[in-house]
Amino acid sequence: MTVSRESIYKNYKPSVTIEPGNNDRSYWLAFCQNKLLIKPVEASLPFSKSLAELNLSPVRTQYLGTLRGHPCYSAELSADTIVPQGMSFGELRSLYGVLEDDIFLLAGRAIQIVNWDQTNQYCGRCGHKMHTLQDERAKKCPTCGFISYPRISPAVITAVFKENEILLSHNAAFRGEMYSIIAGFIEPGETLEECAKREISEEVGIQVRNVRYFGSQPWPFPNSLMIGFTAEYESGEISVDGTEISKAGWFGVHNLPELPPKMSIAREMIDWFIRKHSQ
């Protein structure tokens, strides 16, 4: 099963180069200790020519492209920033469903760029001050030539099916009694399919076959790309690792446990299973 997707954005166009003459008011994705500055009553972003109009002095800013034709920037604010009147800082996860989809997705992009910019001011090879390149999202050391790009950590997440049931597990880090599907980070020299099989075997002790691509999702918590697969049960009995996974089992559409939030590809895959077996 492969899900066909167009761009995840409706009104945003990415770019690293500022369009000449576009000096209109801008959207600002400003973060203070990984919390986004918003207007909570309107559920919107600050919209002004500069953050100075809001009495804010960003540590650094990064051009992101245009949103509805207006420039948009990410910005890092210092820890002692005073919140402008009528605004507040919010954790990104808590803003899902509050902000419109384009802005929430763009905020996920922005926070990763802010964190990359913050942690790559100096060369990781020789320690020299890095220079930001103008024509691509990268920093280059003028001394040794090392180039740093924003780092993405790919992870595989797999929905395993056994006849009319889906494998769901409770991760020890989950709050409450939420169950989800198996996920894990890709190791060096490993294919996506190998990662899916390894993670399932390590965490719940079963073997799978027919690993097929489903879809993908940027996941900025903190800097992942979630790559979704489906797979069929092949052999073995469920035996949780007891470290990452505390409970796991096979579930049908009529006895599902607490599920992940709608914002996740995990929930998208589970909902696809529900629709398929509710007909």
C-alpha positions as CSV (number, residue, x, y, z in Angstrom):
1,M,0.0,0.0,0.0
2,T,1.5,3.3,-1.1
3,V,-0.1,6.6,-0.3
4,S,0.2,9.2,-3.0
5,R,0.9,12.7,-1.7
6,E,1.3,16.1,-3.3
7,S,3.2,18.8,-1.3
8,I,2.3,18.8,2.4
9,Y,2.1,22.6,2.2
10,K,-0.8,24.5,0.6
11,N,0.4,28.1,0.9
12,Y,4.1,27.9,1.7
13,K,7.0,28.0,-0.9
14,P,10.4,27.1,0.5
15,S,13.5,29.1,-0.4
16,V,16.9,30.1,1.0
17,T,17.2,33.3,-1.1
18,I,15.2,36.4,-0.4
19,E,13.1,37.6,-3.4
20,P,14.3,41.0,-4.6
21,G,11.8,43.7,-3.8
22,N,9.7,41.6,-1.5
23,N,10.0,43.9,1.6
24,D,6.4,43.5,2.7
25,R,5.5,42.4,6.2
26,S,6.7,39.0,7.2
27,Y,5.6,36.0,9.1
28,W,7.9,35.2,12.1
29,L,8.4,31.8,13.5
30,A,10.3,32.9,16.6
31,F,11.4,30.3,19.2
32,C,12.5,30.8,22.8
33,Q,13.9,27.5,24.3
34,N,12.1,25.6,21.6
35,K,8.7,27.3,22.3
36,L,7.0,29.1,19.5
37,L,5.8,32.7,19.8
38,I,2.1,33.0,18.8
39,K,-1.0,35.2,19.2
40,P,-3.1,32.7,21.1
41,V,-6.5,34.5,20.6
42,E,-6.1,34.5,16.8
43,A,-4.0,31.3,16.7
44,S,-1.6,33.1,14.4
45,L,2.1,34.1,14.0
46,P,3.6,37.6,14.5
47,F,3.2,39.5,11.2
48,S,5.4,42.6,10.9
49,K,8.3,44.0,8.9
50,S,10.7,43.1,11.8
51,L,10.7,41.7,15.3
52,A,12.0,45.1,16.5
53,E,8.4,46.3,16.0
54,L,7.5,43.9,18.8
55,N,10.5,45.1,20.9
56,L,12.2,41.7,20.3
57,S,15.9,41.3,19.5
58,P,16.6,37.9,17.9
59,V,19.9,36.2,18.3
60,R,19.8,35.2,14.7
61,T,17.2,34.8,11.9
62,Q,16.9,32.5,8.9
63,Y,14.9,33.1,5.7
64,L,12.5,30.3,5.0
65,G,10.7,31.3,1.8
66,T,7.2,32.8,1.4
67,L,3.8,32.1,3.1
68,R,0.9,33.4,1.1
69,G,3.3,35.4,-0.9
70,H,4.8,37.1,2.2
71,P,8.4,36.5,3.4
72,C,8.7,34.2,6.4
73,Y,11.6,33.8,8.8
74,S,12.6,31.6,11.7
75,A,14.3,33.3,14.6
76,E,16.1,32.3,17.8
77,L,15.2,34.4,20.9
78,S,17.3,34.6,24.0
79,A,16.1,32.8,27.2
80,D,15.4,36.0,29.0
81,T,13.0,37.3,26.2
82,I,10.0,39.2,27.6
83,V,6.8,38.1,25.9
84,P,5.0,40.9,23.9
85,Q,1.6,41.8,25.1
86,G,-1.1,39.6,23.7
87,M,1.3,36.9,22.8
88,S,2.6,33.7,24.4
89,F,5.1,30.9,23.9
90,G,3.7,27.4,23.2
91,E,5.3,23.9,23.0
92,L,5.0,22.8,19.3
93,R,3.3,19.5,20.1
94,S,0.5,21.3,22.0
95,L,-0.2,23.6,19.1
96,Y,-1.3,20.8,16.8
97,G,-5.0,21.5,15.9
98,V,-4.6,25.1,17.2
99,L,-2.5,26.5,14.4
100,E,-3.6,25.9,10.8
101,D,-1.9,23.0,9.1
102,D,0.5,25.0,6.9
103,I,1.8,27.0,9.9
104,F,2.2,24.0,12.1
105,L,4.1,22.1,9.4
106,L,6.2,25.2,8.7
107,A,6.9,25.6,12.5
108,G,8.3,22.0,12.5
109,R,10.6,23.0,9.6
110,A,11.6,26.2,11.3
111,I,12.5,24.8,14.7
112,Q,14.9,22.3,13.1
113,I,16.6,25.1,11.2
114,V,16.9,27.2,14.3
115,N,18.4,24.4,16.3
116,W,20.8,23.5,13.4
117,D,21.9,27.1,13.1
118,Q,22.4,27.4,16.9
119,T,24.6,24.3,17.1
120,N,26.7,24.9,14.0
121,Q,28.2,28.3,14.7
122,Y,31.6,26.7,14.8
123,C,33.2,24.0,12.7
124,G,33.0,20.6,14.2
125,R,36.3,19.6,12.5
126,C,38.6,22.6,13.3
127,G,36.6,24.9,15.6
128,H,36.7,27.9,13.3
129,K,33.7,30.3,12.9
130,M,31.3,29.0,10.2
131,H,30.0,31.1,7.4
132,T,26.4,30.8,6.2
133,L,26.1,30.1,2.5
134,Q,23.7,32.3,0.5
135,D,22.5,29.9,-2.2
136,E,21.7,26.8,-0.1
137,R,20.8,25.8,3.4
138,A,24.4,25.1,4.6
139,K,27.3,26.5,6.6
140,K,30.9,26.3,5.4
141,C,34.2,26.6,7.3
142,P,36.5,29.1,5.6
143,T,39.5,27.4,7.1
144,C,39.1,23.7,6.4
145,G,36.2,23.7,3.9
146,F,33.9,21.5,6.0
147,I,30.3,22.0,5.0
148,S,27.4,21.4,7.5
149,Y,23.8,20.8,6.3
150,P,20.8,20.5,8.5
151,R,20.8,16.9,9.8
152,I,17.7,14.7,9.5
153,S,17.5,11.4,11.4
154,P,15.5,8.9,9.4
155,A,13.3,6.4,11.3
156,V,11.2,3.6,10.1
157,I,7.7,3.0,11.5
158,T,5.9,-0.2,10.5
159,A,2.3,-1.4,10.7
160,V,2.3,-5.2,11.0
161,F,-0.9,-7.1,10.0
162,K,-2.0,-10.7,10.9
163,E,-5.2,-11.5,9.0
164,N,-7.7,-9.0,10.4
165,E,-5.5,-7.7,13.3
166,I,-2.8,-5.1,13.7
167,L,0.2,-5.3,16.0
168,L,0.2,-2.5,18.6
169,S,2.6,-1.9,21.4
170,H,2.9,0.3,24.5
171,N,6.3,2.0,24.7
172,A,7.6,2.5,28.2
173,A,8.0,6.2,27.4
174,F,4.4,6.7,26.5
175,R,2.0,8.5,28.8
176,G,-1.0,6.7,30.0
177,E,-2.1,3.6,28.1
178,M,-1.5,4.7,24.6
179,Y,-0.5,2.0,22.1
180,S,1.2,2.6,18.7
181,I,3.1,0.7,16.0
182,I,6.8,-0.3,16.0
183,A,9.3,2.4,15.1
184,G,13.1,2.8,15.3
185,F,16.0,4.7,13.9
186,I,18.0,3.4,10.9
187,E,21.5,2.2,11.6
188,P,24.6,2.9,9.4
189,G,24.7,0.6,6.4
190,E,21.1,-0.6,6.8
191,T,18.3,-0.4,4.3
192,L,14.8,0.8,5.3
193,E,13.4,-2.7,4.9
194,E,16.1,-4.2,7.0
195,C,15.5,-1.6,9.7
196,A,11.8,-2.4,9.8
197,K,12.5,-6.2,10.2
198,R,15.2,-5.7,12.8
199,E,13.2,-3.3,15.0
200,I,10.2,-5.6,15.0
201,S,12.3,-8.6,15.8
202,E,14.2,-6.8,18.6
203,E,11.2,-5.2,20.2
204,V,8.5,-7.8,20.0
205,G,10.3,-11.0,18.9
206,I,8.4,-11.8,15.7
207,Q,9.4,-12.1,12.0
208,V,7.6,-10.3,9.2
209,R,7.5,-10.4,5.4
210,N,6.3,-8.3,2.4
211,V,7.6,-5.0,3.8
212,R,6.0,-2.3,1.6
213,Y,6.3,1.5,1.6
214,F,3.3,3.4,2.8
215,G,4.3,7.1,3.1
216,S,6.5,9.5,5.0
217,Q,6.2,12.4,7.4
218,P,8.6,15.1,8.7
219,W,8.7,14.7,12.5
220,P,10.5,17.6,14.2
221,F,10.7,16.0,17.6
222,P,13.6,16.7,17.4
223,N,14.7,16.2,13.8
224,S,13.4,13.0,12.3
225,L,11.8,11.8,9.0
226,M,9.4,9.1,9.7
227,I,9.2,6.5,6.8
228,G,6.1,4.4,7.1
229,F,5.8,0.7,5.9
230,T,3.3,-2.1,6.2
231,A,4.3,-5.7,6.7
232,E,2.7,-9.1,7.1
233,Y,3.2,-11.4,10.1
234,E,5.4,-14.4,9.2
235,S,6.3,-16.3,12.4
236,G,7.1,-16.2,16.1
237,E,5.3,-15.3,19.3
238,I,5.1,-11.9,20.7
239,S,7.9,-11.4,23.3
240,V,8.5,-7.8,24.3
241,D,12.0,-6.6,25.0
242,G,10.9,-5.2,28.4
243,T,13.1,-2.1,28.0
244,E,11.6,0.0,25.2
245,I,8.3,-2.0,24.8
246,S,6.4,-3.0,27.9
247,K,3.3,-4.5,26.3
248,A,2.2,-5.6,22.9
249,G,-0.6,-7.5,21.2
250,W,-2.8,-8.1,18.2
251,F,-5.9,-5.9,18.0
252,G,-9.0,-5.9,15.7
253,V,-11.0,-2.9,14.8
254,H,-13.5,-3.6,17.7
255,N,-11.0,-3.8,20.5
256,L,-8.5,-1.1,19.8
257,P,-6.7,0.6,22.8
258,E,-5.9,4.3,23.2
259,L,-4.3,5.4,19.9
260,P,-1.7,8.1,18.9
261,P,-2.9,11.6,18.1
262,K,-4.1,12.5,14.6
263,M,-0.9,14.5,13.9
264,S,1.2,11.3,13.5
265,I,1.8,9.0,10.5
266,A,1.3,6.2,13.0
267,R,-2.3,7.2,13.5
268,E,-2.7,7.6,9.7
269,M,-1.6,4.0,9.2
270,I,-3.9,2.8,12.0
271,D,-6.8,4.7,10.6
272,W,-6.2,3.2,7.2
273,F,-6.3,-0.3,8.8
274,I,-9.6,0.7,10.5
275,R,-11.2,1.9,7.3
276,K,-10.1,-1.2,5.4
277,H,-11.5,-3.6,8.0
278,S,-14.7,-1.7,8.8
279,Q,-16.3,-2.2,5.4
